[in-house]
Amino acid sequence: MPKTLTIALMDPPYESETTTTVLRIADAALRKGHKVNIFAYEGAVNLVLKEQAPHPNPVKGTTVEQQDHPTTAKFVEGLFKVANGNLAWTNCGLCVDERGSKIWIDGPKRGGPGDFYKWSQESTNTLVIGTR
């Protein structure tokens, strides 16, 4: 029987491995047919910025092509593709305004903490992933 997982995520892109881990958990749940709600709060609203660009790794001496590192926006686009309608992503509107986060990939919606509260009441499980 499908279940619902709600996640509140706060880390901005590329700040820690936490974000990648959360996106992988969401991917695994979606591939098993579960519903996933993600509430992006604070810097996490920038995870879905459409104009993110991949970059080379000067430490390793690799080019963009060799690095083959997807942006968080591409990762989230991939989640929407495998979700079959089972992914809801809401960016905190106040956080969006504070950060000037305006041009997103298709799929995420603007909302507020009330959306997260409602989801948490309706979900099988809720994870809150803080920044520290």
A tleap script that builds the chain and sets N, CA, C and O, in Angstrom:
source leaprc.protein.ff14SB
mol = sequence {
  NMET PRO LYS THR LEU THR ILE ALA LEU MET
  ASP PRO PRO TYR GLU SER GLU THR THR THR
  THR VAL LEU ARG ILE ALA ASP ALA ALA LEU
  ARG LYS GLY HIE LYS VAL ASN ILE PHE ALA
  TYR GLU GLY ALA VAL ASN LEU VAL LEU LYS
  GLU GLN ALA PRO HIE PRO ASN PRO VAL LYS
  GLY THR THR VAL GLU GLN GLN ASP HIE PRO
  THR THR ALA LYS PHE VAL GLU GLY LEU PHE
  LYS VAL ALA ASN GLY ASN LEU ALA TRP THR
  ASN CYS GLY LEU CYS VAL ASP GLU ARG GLY
  SER LYS ILE TRP ILE ASP GLY PRO LYS ARG
  GLY GLY PRO GLY ASP PHE TYR LYS TRP SER
  GLN GLU SER THR ASN THR LEU VAL ILE GLY
  THR CARG
}
set mol.1.N position { 0.842 -1.184 0.000 }
set mol.1.CA position { 0.000 0.000 0.000 }
set mol.1.C position { 0.889 1.251 0.000 }
set mol.1.O position { 1.794 1.364 0.827 }
set mol.2.N position { 0.641 2.179 -0.910 }
set mol.2.CA position { 1.452 3.397 -0.970 }
set mol.2.C position { 1.317 4.228 0.309 }
set mol.2.O position { 0.251 4.310 0.919 }
set mol.3.N position { 2.428 4.832 0.682 }
set mol.3.CA position { 2.459 5.698 1.857 }
set mol.3.C position { 2.884 7.089 1.420 }
set mol.3.O position { 3.269 7.302 0.270 }
set mol.4.N position { 2.809 8.028 2.345 }
set mol.4.CA position { 3.192 9.403 2.045 }
set mol.4.C position { 4.315 9.844 2.974 }
set mol.4.O position { 4.218 9.724 4.195 }
set mol.5.N position { 5.373 10.351 2.373 }
set mol.5.CA position { 6.517 10.881 3.102 }
set mol.5.C position { 6.580 12.385 2.867 }
set mol.5.O position { 6.589 12.841 1.724 }
set mol.6.N position { 6.621 13.144 3.942 }
set mol.6.CA position { 6.775 14.592 3.852 }
set mol.6.C position { 8.142 14.966 4.402 }
set mol.6.O position { 8.551 14.494 5.463 }
set mol.7.N position { 8.842 15.823 3.664 }
set mol.7.CA position { 10.192 16.239 4.049 }
set mol.7.C position { 10.268 17.761 4.046 }
set mol.7.O position { 9.876 18.410 3.076 }
set mol.8.N position { 10.775 18.323 5.138 }
set mol.8.CA position { 11.119 19.748 5.173 }
set mol.8.C position { 12.629 19.833 5.015 }
set mol.8.O position { 13.381 19.240 5.789 }
set mol.9.N position { 13.058 20.564 4.022 }
set mol.9.CA position { 14.471 20.657 3.678 }
set mol.9.C position { 14.902 22.117 3.743 }
set mol.9.O position { 14.195 23.000 3.257 }
set mol.10.N position { 16.068 22.371 4.347 }
set mol.10.CA position { 16.494 23.760 4.551 }
set mol.10.C position { 17.822 24.119 3.901 }
set mol.10.O position { 18.095 25.301 3.692 }
set mol.11.N position { 18.651 23.141 3.578 }
set mol.11.CA position { 19.979 23.436 3.027 }
set mol.11.C position { 19.911 23.960 1.598 }
set mol.11.O position { 19.155 23.431 0.782 }
set mol.12.N position { 20.690 24.992 1.286 }
set mol.12.CA position { 20.770 25.475 -0.094 }
set mol.12.C position { 21.589 24.510 -0.952 }
set mol.12.O position { 22.220 23.595 -0.422 }
set mol.13.N position { 21.582 24.705 -2.261 }
set mol.13.CA position { 22.371 23.833 -3.131 }
set mol.13.C position { 23.854 23.849 -2.760 }
set mol.13.O position { 24.422 24.892 -2.439 }
set mol.14.N position { 24.450 22.686 -2.814 }
set mol.14.CA position { 25.905 22.506 -2.719 }
set mol.14.C position { 26.525 22.899 -1.378 }
set mol.14.O position { 27.733 23.124 -1.311 }
set mol.15.N position { 25.737 22.986 -0.321 }
set mol.15.CA position { 26.287 23.331 0.992 }
set mol.15.C position { 26.694 22.095 1.783 }
set mol.15.O position { 27.632 22.146 2.579 }
set mol.16.N position { 25.996 20.988 1.568 }
set mol.16.CA position { 26.334 19.758 2.286 }
set mol.16.C position { 25.787 18.567 1.518 }
set mol.16.O position { 24.997 18.714 0.586 }
set mol.17.N position { 26.223 17.398 1.926 }
set mol.17.CA position { 25.736 16.167 1.302 }
set mol.17.C position { 24.320 15.825 1.754 }
set mol.17.O position { 23.688 14.928 1.197 }
set mol.18.N position { 23.824 16.537 2.760 }
set mol.18.CA position { 22.481 16.273 3.276 }
set mol.18.C position { 21.432 16.386 2.177 }
set mol.18.O position { 20.547 15.537 2.070 }
set mol.19.N position { 21.528 17.423 1.368 }
set mol.19.CA position { 20.544 17.634 0.307 }
set mol.19.C position { 20.538 16.466 -0.668 }
set mol.19.O position { 19.471 15.975 -1.037 }
set mol.20.N position { 21.701 16.020 -1.086 }
set mol.20.CA position { 21.778 14.888 -2.012 }
set mol.20.C position { 21.168 13.647 -1.386 }
set mol.20.O position { 20.455 12.903 -2.058 }
set mol.21.N position { 21.436 13.415 -0.117 }
set mol.21.CA position { 20.874 12.253 0.575 }
set mol.21.C position { 19.357 12.329 0.611 }
set mol.21.O position { 18.679 11.333 0.358 }
set mol.22.N position { 18.820 13.498 0.923 }
set mol.22.CA position { 17.364 13.666 0.964 }
set mol.22.C position { 16.752 13.433 -0.415 }
set mol.22.O position { 15.718 12.774 -0.530 }
set mol.23.N position { 17.379 13.965 -1.452 }
set mol.23.CA position { 16.849 13.763 -2.802 }
set mol.23.C position { 16.903 12.291 -3.196 }
set mol.23.O position { 16.023 11.814 -3.912 }
set mol.24.N position { 17.908 11.572 -2.744 }
set mol.24.CA position { 17.989 10.127 -3.017 }
set mol.24.C position { 16.909 9.358 -2.258 }
set mol.24.O position { 16.339 8.405 -2.790 }
set mol.25.N position { 16.624 9.763 -1.026 }
set mol.25.CA position { 15.531 9.138 -0.267 }
set mol.25.C position { 14.212 9.366 -0.995 }
set mol.25.O position { 13.413 8.441 -1.146 }
set mol.26.N position { 13.986 10.595 -1.445 }
set mol.26.CA position { 12.762 10.909 -2.186 }
set mol.26.C position { 12.675 10.073 -3.457 }
set mol.26.O position { 11.610 9.547 -3.780 }
set mol.27.N position { 13.782 9.945 -4.176 }
set mol.27.CA position { 13.818 9.145 -5.398 }
set mol.27.C position { 13.452 7.692 -5.107 }
set mol.27.O position { 12.652 7.098 -5.829 }
set mol.28.N position { 14.026 7.122 -4.066 }
set mol.28.CA position { 13.741 5.724 -3.716 }
set mol.28.C position { 12.267 5.539 -3.366 }
set mol.28.O position { 11.647 4.559 -3.780 }
set mol.29.N position { 11.708 6.470 -2.609 }
set mol.29.CA position { 10.294 6.371 -2.238 }
set mol.29.C position { 9.394 6.477 -3.466 }
set mol.29.O position { 8.439 5.713 -3.607 }
set mol.30.N position { 9.695 7.418 -4.347 }
set mol.30.CA position { 8.889 7.590 -5.559 }
set mol.30.C position { 8.959 6.361 -6.456 }
set mol.30.O position { 7.947 5.947 -7.021 }
set mol.31.N position { 10.135 5.782 -6.589 }
set mol.31.CA position { 10.293 4.591 -7.437 }
set mol.31.C position { 9.550 3.383 -6.872 }
set mol.31.O position { 9.254 2.439 -7.604 }
set mol.32.N position { 9.249 3.409 -5.579 }
set mol.32.CA position { 8.462 2.337 -4.954 }
set mol.32.C position { 6.970 2.653 -4.981 }
set mol.32.O position { 6.163 1.893 -4.446 }
set mol.33.N position { 6.600 3.776 -5.605 }
set mol.33.CA position { 5.195 4.125 -5.756 }
set mol.33.C position { 4.607 4.940 -4.623 }
set mol.33.O position { 3.392 5.130 -4.565 }
set mol.34.N position { 5.447 5.426 -3.720 }
set mol.34.CA position { 4.953 6.237 -2.611 }
set mol.34.C position { 4.810 7.695 -3.042 }
set mol.34.O position { 5.393 8.125 -4.038 }
set mol.35.N position { 4.033 8.435 -2.280 }
set mol.35.CA position { 3.861 9.873 -2.515 }
set mol.35.C position { 4.887 10.613 -1.661 }
set mol.35.O position { 5.132 10.243 -0.513 }
set mol.36.N position { 5.482 11.656 -2.225 }
set mol.36.CA position { 6.478 12.451 -1.512 }
set mol.36.C position { 6.103 13.929 -1.605 }
set mol.36.O position { 5.841 14.455 -2.687 }
set mol.37.N position { 6.085 14.581 -0.450 }
set mol.37.CA position { 5.885 16.022 -0.364 }
set mol.37.C position { 7.181 16.637 0.135 }
set mol.37.O position { 7.722 16.197 1.150 }
set mol.38.N position { 7.684 17.640 -0.556 }
set mol.38.CA position { 8.891 18.329 -0.102 }
set mol.38.C position { 8.567 19.802 0.098 }
set mol.38.O position { 8.103 20.490 -0.812 }
set mol.39.N position { 8.828 20.264 1.320 }
set mol.39.CA position { 8.670 21.677 1.645 }
set mol.39.C position { 10.057 22.278 1.749 }
set mol.39.O position { 10.807 21.968 2.675 }
set mol.40.N position { 10.400 23.138 0.800 }
set mol.40.CA position { 11.713 23.783 0.769 }
set mol.40.C position { 11.626 25.095 1.538 }
set mol.40.O position { 10.820 25.974 1.233 }
set mol.41.N position { 12.478 25.192 2.536 }
set mol.41.CA position { 12.482 26.322 3.456 }
set mol.41.C position { 13.874 26.933 3.455 }
set mol.41.O position { 14.845 26.253 3.123 }
set mol.42.N position { 13.984 28.189 3.816 }
set mol.42.CA position { 15.268 28.884 3.867 }
set mol.42.C position { 16.000 28.738 2.529 }
set mol.42.O position { 15.397 28.951 1.477 }
set mol.43.N position { 17.282 28.381 2.550 }
set mol.43.CA position { 18.079 28.303 1.327 }
set mol.43.C position { 17.676 27.204 0.370 }
set mol.43.O position { 18.064 27.228 -0.798 }
set mol.44.N position { 16.897 26.234 0.846 }
set mol.44.CA position { 16.486 25.123 -0.019 }
set mol.44.C position { 15.578 25.572 -1.160 }
set mol.44.O position { 15.394 24.833 -2.128 }
set mol.45.N position { 15.008 26.774 -1.060 }
set mol.45.CA position { 14.178 27.260 -2.172 }
set mol.45.C position { 14.999 27.409 -3.451 }
set mol.45.O position { 14.443 27.421 -4.549 }
set mol.46.N position { 16.319 27.524 -3.311 }
set mol.46.CA position { 17.180 27.675 -4.493 }
set mol.46.C position { 17.562 26.345 -5.138 }
set mol.46.O position { 18.260 26.334 -6.152 }
set mol.47.N position { 17.123 25.239 -4.577 }
set mol.47.CA position { 17.423 23.933 -5.172 }
set mol.47.C position { 16.806 23.781 -6.555 }
set mol.47.O position { 17.296 23.005 -7.375 }
set mol.48.N position { 15.739 24.516 -6.814 }
set mol.48.CA position { 15.011 24.359 -8.076 }
set mol.48.C position { 15.208 25.539 -9.033 }
set mol.48.O position { 14.436 25.711 -9.977 }
set mol.49.N position { 16.238 26.345 -8.789 }
set mol.49.CA position { 16.520 27.460 -9.704 }
set mol.49.C position { 16.854 26.923 -11.092 }
set mol.49.O position { 17.768 26.116 -11.258 }
set mol.50.N position { 16.116 27.375 -12.057 }
set mol.50.CA position { 16.221 26.861 -13.423 }
set mol.50.C position { 17.572 27.130 -14.070 }
set mol.50.O position { 18.048 26.316 -14.861 }
set mol.51.N position { 18.188 28.245 -13.751 }
set mol.51.CA position { 19.400 28.652 -14.462 }
set mol.51.C position { 20.698 28.209 -13.790 }
set mol.51.O position { 21.753 28.793 -14.036 }
set mol.52.N position { 20.626 27.186 -12.949 }
set mol.52.CA position { 21.862 26.631 -12.388 }
set mol.52.C position { 22.700 26.073 -13.532 }
set mol.52.O position { 22.164 25.572 -14.521 }
set mol.53.N position { 24.002 26.163 -13.390 }
set mol.53.CA position { 24.896 25.667 -14.443 }
set mol.53.C position { 25.898 24.681 -13.855 }
set mol.53.O position { 26.425 24.905 -12.765 }
set mol.54.N position { 26.165 23.590 -14.573 }
set mol.54.CA position { 27.214 22.675 -14.115 }
set mol.54.C position { 28.570 23.368 -14.200 }
set mol.54.O position { 28.717 24.384 -14.879 }
set mol.55.N position { 29.540 22.818 -13.515 }
set mol.55.CA position { 30.846 23.469 -13.475 }
set mol.55.C position { 31.965 22.434 -13.508 }
set mol.55.O position { 31.759 21.276 -13.144 }
set mol.56.N position { 33.146 22.856 -13.944 }
set mol.56.CA position { 34.295 21.950 -13.898 }
set mol.56.C position { 34.792 21.828 -12.459 }
set mol.56.O position { 34.326 22.538 -11.568 }
set mol.57.N position { 35.726 20.935 -12.247 }
set mol.57.CA position { 36.342 20.785 -10.931 }
set mol.57.C position { 37.831 21.081 -11.066 }
set mol.57.O position { 38.600 20.200 -11.450 }
set mol.58.N position { 38.249 22.311 -10.756 }
set mol.58.CA position { 39.652 22.666 -10.934 }
set mol.58.C position { 40.591 21.882 -10.020 }
set mol.58.O position { 41.761 21.696 -10.356 }
set mol.59.N position { 40.105 21.427 -8.891 }
set mol.59.CA position { 40.947 20.636 -7.985 }
set mol.59.C position { 41.316 19.308 -8.636 }
set mol.59.O position { 42.460 18.862 -8.557 }
set mol.60.N position { 40.336 18.685 -9.279 }
set mol.60.CA position { 40.579 17.412 -9.973 }
set mol.60.C position { 41.125 17.620 -11.380 }
set mol.60.O position { 41.651 16.690 -11.990 }
set mol.61.N position { 40.999 18.840 -11.895 }
set mol.61.CA position { 41.440 19.118 -13.254 }
set mol.61.C position { 40.490 18.574 -14.307 }
set mol.61.O position { 40.912 18.247 -15.416 }
set mol.62.N position { 39.197 18.475 -13.966 }
set mol.62.CA position { 38.220 17.937 -14.908 }
set mol.62.C position { 37.386 19.051 -15.532 }
set mol.62.O position { 37.161 20.098 -14.925 }
set mol.63.N position { 36.937 18.799 -16.754 }
set mol.63.CA position { 36.063 19.728 -17.466 }
set mol.63.C position { 34.622 19.506 -17.011 }
set mol.63.O position { 34.335 18.572 -16.262 }
set mol.64.N position { 33.729 20.366 -17.469 }
set mol.64.CA position { 32.304 20.198 -17.172 }
set mol.64.C position { 31.836 18.828 -17.654 }
set mol.64.O position { 31.123 18.120 -16.942 }
set mol.65.N position { 32.243 18.462 -18.868 }
set mol.65.CA position { 31.820 17.183 -19.443 }
set mol.65.C position { 32.374 16.005 -18.640 }
set mol.65.O position { 31.655 15.040 -18.380 }
set mol.66.N position { 33.630 16.078 -18.252 }
set mol.66.CA position { 34.230 14.997 -17.472 }
set mol.66.C position { 33.612 14.911 -16.079 }
set mol.66.O position { 33.436 13.819 -15.538 }
set mol.67.N position { 33.293 16.034 -15.519 }
set mol.67.CA position { 32.720 16.061 -14.174 }
set mol.67.C position { 31.334 15.425 -14.183 }
set mol.67.O position { 30.978 14.691 -13.260 }
set mol.68.N position { 30.545 15.707 -15.234 }
set mol.68.CA position { 29.207 15.134 -15.403 }
set mol.68.C position { 28.414 15.176 -14.095 }
set mol.68.O position { 27.862 14.169 -13.652 }
set mol.69.N position { 28.372 16.355 -13.497 }
set mol.69.CA position { 27.725 16.534 -12.204 }
set mol.69.C position { 26.394 17.252 -12.405 }
set mol.69.O position { 26.383 18.413 -12.814 }
set mol.70.N position { 25.273 16.589 -12.128 }
set mol.70.CA position { 23.985 17.255 -12.341 }
set mol.70.C position { 23.760 18.360 -11.312 }
set mol.70.O position { 24.209 18.264 -10.170 }
set mol.71.N position { 23.070 19.390 -11.728 }
set mol.71.CA position { 22.676 20.435 -10.784 }
set mol.71.C position { 21.523 19.905 -9.935 }
set mol.71.O position { 20.891 18.908 -10.284 }
set mol.72.N position { 21.256 20.578 -8.822 }
set mol.72.CA position { 20.119 20.142 -8.004 }
set mol.72.C position { 18.813 20.329 -8.771 }
set mol.72.O position { 17.881 19.542 -8.604 }
set mol.73.N position { 18.736 21.353 -9.600 }
set mol.73.CA position { 17.527 21.558 -10.403 }
set mol.73.C position { 17.298 20.377 -11.345 }
set mol.73.O position { 16.163 19.925 -11.500 }
set mol.74.N position { 18.357 19.874 -11.973 }
set mol.74.CA position { 18.228 18.707 -12.858 }
set mol.74.C position { 17.809 17.471 -12.060 }
set mol.74.O position { 16.993 16.675 -12.525 }
set mol.75.N position { 18.368 17.316 -10.865 }
set mol.75.CA position { 18.003 16.184 -10.014 }
set mol.75.C position { 16.511 16.247 -9.685 }
set mol.75.O position { 15.810 15.239 -9.779 }
set mol.76.N position { 16.029 17.425 -9.301 }
set mol.76.CA position { 14.615 17.574 -8.957 }
set mol.76.C position { 13.736 17.382 -10.190 }
set mol.76.O position { 12.665 16.784 -10.088 }
set mol.77.N position { 14.164 17.875 -11.352 }
set mol.77.CA position { 13.418 17.608 -12.593 }
set mol.77.C position { 13.274 16.107 -12.803 }
set mol.77.O position { 12.213 15.628 -13.202 }
set mol.78.N position { 14.342 15.368 -12.534 }
set mol.78.CA position { 14.304 13.914 -12.654 }
set mol.78.C position { 13.308 13.286 -11.694 }
set mol.78.O position { 12.635 12.315 -12.039 }
set mol.79.N position { 13.213 13.837 -10.490 }
set mol.79.CA position { 12.228 13.327 -9.529 }
set mol.79.C position { 10.811 13.515 -10.059 }
set mol.79.O position { 9.979 12.613 -9.960 }
set mol.80.N position { 10.542 14.690 -10.622 }
set mol.80.CA position { 9.207 14.927 -11.178 }
set mol.80.C position { 8.906 13.955 -12.319 }
set mol.80.O position { 7.760 13.535 -12.483 }
set mol.81.N position { 9.914 13.596 -13.102 }
set mol.81.CA position { 9.702 12.668 -14.220 }
set mol.81.C position { 9.343 11.266 -13.750 }
set mol.81.O position { 8.479 10.620 -14.343 }
set mol.82.N position { 9.993 10.785 -12.693 }
set mol.82.CA position { 9.706 9.421 -12.216 }
set mol.82.C position { 8.509 9.372 -11.272 }
set mol.82.O position { 8.034 8.287 -10.938 }
set mol.83.N position { 8.020 10.521 -10.843 }
set mol.83.CA position { 7.001 10.577 -9.796 }
set mol.83.C position { 5.604 10.155 -10.239 }
set mol.83.O position { 4.797 9.746 -9.403 }
set mol.84.N position { 5.302 10.243 -11.513 }
set mol.84.CA position { 3.947 9.929 -11.981 }
set mol.84.C position { 2.876 10.663 -11.173 }
set mol.84.O position { 1.852 10.084 -10.813 }
set mol.85.N position { 3.122 11.933 -10.897 }
set mol.85.CA position { 2.154 12.738 -10.155 }
set mol.85.C position { 2.228 12.578 -8.645 }
set mol.85.O position { 1.417 13.162 -7.926 }
set mol.86.N position { 3.177 11.804 -8.152 }
set mol.86.CA position { 3.273 11.545 -6.713 }
set mol.86.C position { 4.250 12.457 -5.978 }
set mol.86.O position { 4.551 12.215 -4.809 }
set mol.87.N position { 4.749 13.497 -6.634 }
set mol.87.CA position { 5.657 14.440 -5.980 }
set mol.87.C position { 5.012 15.816 -5.926 }
set mol.87.O position { 4.564 16.352 -6.939 }
set mol.88.N position { 4.976 16.373 -4.726 }
set mol.88.CA position { 4.558 17.761 -4.544 }
set mol.88.C position { 5.737 18.505 -3.934 }
set mol.88.O position { 6.319 18.050 -2.949 }
set mol.89.N position { 6.087 19.633 -4.507 }
set mol.89.CA position { 7.213 20.438 -4.018 }
set mol.89.C position { 6.701 21.851 -3.791 }
set mol.89.O position { 6.195 22.489 -4.715 }
set mol.90.N position { 6.830 22.337 -2.571 }
set mol.90.CA position { 6.413 23.700 -2.253 }
set mol.90.C position { 7.593 24.480 -1.704 }
set mol.90.O position { 8.257 24.040 -0.766 }
set mol.91.N position { 7.850 25.635 -2.292 }
set mol.91.CA position { 8.863 26.564 -1.792 }
set mol.91.C position { 8.192 27.562 -0.860 }
set mol.91.O position { 7.134 28.100 -1.183 }
set mol.92.N position { 8.797 27.809 0.286 }
set mol.92.CA position { 8.299 28.807 1.226 }
set mol.92.C position { 8.322 30.183 0.555 }
set mol.92.O position { 9.380 30.649 0.131 }
set mol.93.N position { 7.181 30.819 0.460 }
set mol.93.CA position { 7.081 32.102 -0.226 }
set mol.93.C position { 7.914 33.206 0.403 }
set mol.93.O position { 8.536 33.990 -0.313 }
set mol.94.N position { 7.937 33.281 1.725 }
set mol.94.CA position { 8.750 34.302 2.394 }
set mol.94.C position { 10.228 34.089 2.100 }
set mol.94.O position { 10.969 35.044 1.868 }
set mol.95.N position { 10.649 32.832 2.113 }
set mol.95.CA position { 12.055 32.500 1.840 }
set mol.95.C position { 12.418 32.834 0.395 }
set mol.95.O position { 13.523 33.299 0.115 }
set mol.96.N position { 11.486 32.596 -0.511 }
set mol.96.CA position { 11.679 32.928 -1.925 }
set mol.96.C position { 11.885 34.431 -2.080 }
set mol.96.O position { 12.805 34.874 -2.768 }
set mol.97.N position { 11.022 35.208 -1.437 }
set mol.97.CA position { 11.114 36.667 -1.540 }
set mol.97.C position { 12.421 37.188 -0.947 }
set mol.97.O position { 13.069 38.056 -1.531 }
set mol.98.N position { 12.805 36.659 0.210 }
set mol.98.CA position { 14.042 37.107 0.866 }
set mol.98.C position { 15.273 36.850 0.007 }
set mol.98.O position { 16.229 37.625 0.033 }
set mol.99.N position { 15.247 35.758 -0.756 }
set mol.99.CA position { 16.421 35.349 -1.529 }
set mol.99.C position { 16.343 35.729 -3.005 }
set mol.99.O position { 17.298 35.514 -3.750 }
set mol.100.N position { 15.226 36.287 -3.427 }
set mol.100.CA position { 15.074 36.652 -4.829 }
set mol.100.C position { 15.054 35.443 -5.747 }
set mol.100.O position { 15.454 35.527 -6.908 }
set mol.101.N position { 14.591 34.331 -5.229 }
set mol.101.CA position { 14.547 33.072 -5.982 }
set mol.101.C position { 13.319 33.084 -6.883 }
set mol.101.O position { 12.205 32.838 -6.421 }
set mol.102.N position { 13.518 33.368 -8.168 }
set mol.102.CA position { 12.363 33.633 -9.022 }
set mol.102.C position { 12.130 32.651 -10.158 }
set mol.102.O position { 10.980 32.306 -10.426 }
set mol.103.N position { 13.149 32.198 -10.821 }
set mol.103.CA position { 12.943 31.390 -12.026 }
set mol.103.C position { 13.220 29.927 -11.694 }
set mol.103.O position { 14.370 29.516 -11.541 }
set mol.104.N position { 12.142 29.148 -11.584 }
set mol.104.CA position { 12.239 27.750 -11.168 }
set mol.104.C position { 11.990 26.814 -12.340 }
set mol.104.O position { 11.461 27.207 -13.380 }
set mol.105.N position { 12.385 25.572 -12.141 }
set mol.105.CA position { 11.998 24.516 -13.069 }
set mol.105.C position { 10.484 24.331 -12.968 }
set mol.105.O position { 9.858 24.870 -12.055 }
set mol.106.N position { 9.895 23.582 -13.885 }
set mol.106.CA position { 8.467 23.281 -13.816 }
set mol.106.C position { 8.202 22.302 -12.673 }
set mol.106.O position { 8.971 21.365 -12.458 }
set mol.107.N position { 7.114 22.525 -11.948 }
set mol.107.CA position { 6.710 21.594 -10.905 }
set mol.107.C position { 6.539 22.206 -9.529 }
set mol.107.O position { 5.470 22.061 -8.935 }
set mol.108.N position { 7.548 22.887 -8.996 }
set mol.108.CA position { 7.409 23.465 -7.660 }
set mol.108.C position { 6.344 24.559 -7.620 }
set mol.108.O position { 6.084 25.240 -8.612 }
set mol.109.N position { 5.741 24.704 -6.447 }
set mol.109.CA position { 4.730 25.735 -6.207 }
set mol.109.C position { 5.195 26.628 -5.063 }
set mol.109.O position { 6.092 26.272 -4.298 }
set mol.110.N position { 4.581 27.767 -4.967 }
set mol.110.CA position { 4.842 28.697 -3.865 }
set mol.110.C position { 3.809 28.436 -2.774 }
set mol.110.O position { 2.630 28.233 -3.062 }
set mol.111.N position { 4.260 28.442 -1.521 }
set mol.111.CA position { 3.335 28.226 -0.413 }
set mol.111.C position { 3.892 28.795 0.872 }
set mol.111.O position { 4.690 29.732 0.860 }
set mol.112.N position { 3.465 28.220 1.977 }
set mol.112.CA position { 3.911 28.700 3.276 }
set mol.112.C position { 3.953 27.583 4.294 }
set mol.112.O position { 3.608 26.443 3.981 }
set mol.113.N position { 4.374 27.896 5.514 }
set mol.113.CA position { 4.475 26.884 6.558 }
set mol.113.C position { 3.173 26.117 6.804 }
set mol.113.O position { 3.206 24.961 7.227 }
set mol.114.N position { 2.046 26.746 6.545 }
set mol.114.CA position { 0.768 26.049 6.698 }
set mol.114.C position { 0.664 24.827 5.797 }
set mol.114.O position { 0.037 23.834 6.165 }
set mol.115.N position { 1.275 24.896 4.620 }
set mol.115.CA position { 1.286 23.746 3.708 }
set mol.115.C position { 2.063 22.587 4.324 }
set mol.115.O position { 1.637 21.434 4.263 }
set mol.116.N position { 3.205 22.914 4.917 }
set mol.116.CA position { 4.004 21.872 5.572 }
set mol.116.C position { 3.228 21.260 6.736 }
set mol.116.O position { 3.227 20.041 6.908 }
set mol.117.N position { 2.580 22.082 7.521 }
set mol.117.CA position { 1.793 21.574 8.651 }
set mol.117.C position { 0.696 20.622 8.163 }
set mol.117.O position { 0.519 19.533 8.710 }
set mol.118.N position { -0.025 21.040 7.143 }
set mol.118.CA position { -1.105 20.200 6.594 }
set mol.118.C position { -0.548 18.874 6.102 }
set mol.118.O position { -1.089 17.815 6.420 }
set mol.119.N position { 0.531 18.926 5.327 }
set mol.119.CA position { 1.145 17.694 4.834 }
set mol.119.C position { 1.566 16.792 5.988 }
set mol.119.O position { 1.340 15.582 5.950 }
set mol.120.N position { 2.181 17.383 7.020 }
set mol.120.CA position { 2.672 16.559 8.132 }
set mol.120.C position { 1.526 15.853 8.844 }
set mol.120.O position { 1.701 14.743 9.347 }
set mol.121.N position { 0.368 16.475 8.890 }
set mol.121.CA position { -0.800 15.852 9.515 }
set mol.121.C position { -1.351 14.702 8.674 }
set mol.121.O position { -1.927 13.759 9.217 }
set mol.122.N position { -1.182 14.771 7.373 }
set mol.122.CA position { -1.730 13.770 6.455 }
set mol.122.C position { -0.742 12.667 6.094 }
set mol.122.O position { -1.131 11.684 5.463 }
set mol.123.N position { 0.518 12.802 6.477 }
set mol.123.CA position { 1.573 11.892 6.025 }
set mol.123.C position { 1.761 10.692 6.938 }
set mol.123.O position { 1.436 10.721 8.125 }
set mol.124.N position { 2.300 9.635 6.337 }
set mol.124.CA position { 2.688 8.459 7.101 }
set mol.124.C position { 3.889 8.791 7.976 }
set mol.124.O position { 3.938 8.407 9.145 }
set mol.125.N position { 4.856 9.505 7.407 }
set mol.125.CA position { 6.066 9.930 8.119 }
set mol.125.C position { 6.473 11.322 7.660 }
set mol.125.O position { 6.222 11.718 6.521 }
set mol.126.N position { 7.104 12.054 8.567 }
set mol.126.CA position { 7.598 13.389 8.261 }
set mol.126.C position { 9.042 13.503 8.735 }
set mol.126.O position { 9.365 13.153 9.870 }
set mol.127.N position { 9.901 13.996 7.854 }
set mol.127.CA position { 11.304 14.247 8.193 }
set mol.127.C position { 11.565 15.742 8.120 }
set mol.127.O position { 11.167 16.401 7.159 }
set mol.128.N position { 12.228 16.273 9.127 }
set mol.128.CA position { 12.658 17.667 9.103 }
set mol.128.C position { 14.178 17.648 9.079 }
set mol.128.O position { 14.820 17.206 10.032 }
set mol.129.N position { 14.743 18.128 7.989 }
set mol.129.CA position { 16.188 18.121 7.807 }
set mol.129.C position { 16.698 19.546 7.998 }
set mol.129.O position { 16.530 20.396 7.123 }
set mol.130.N position { 17.312 19.798 9.126 }
set mol.130.CA position { 17.815 21.132 9.452 }
set mol.130.C position { 19.122 21.437 8.740 }
set mol.130.O position { 19.649 20.608 7.998 }
set mol.131.N position { 19.629 22.619 8.971 }
set mol.131.CA position { 20.862 23.034 8.305 }
set mol.131.C position { 22.115 22.643 9.073 }
set mol.131.O position { 23.205 22.685 8.503 }
set mol.132.N position { 22.008 22.277 10.301 }
set mol.132.CA position { 23.179 21.862 11.090 }
set mol.132.C position { 22.851 20.667 11.929 }
set mol.132.O position { 23.709 20.173 12.661 }
savepdb mol mol.pdb
quit
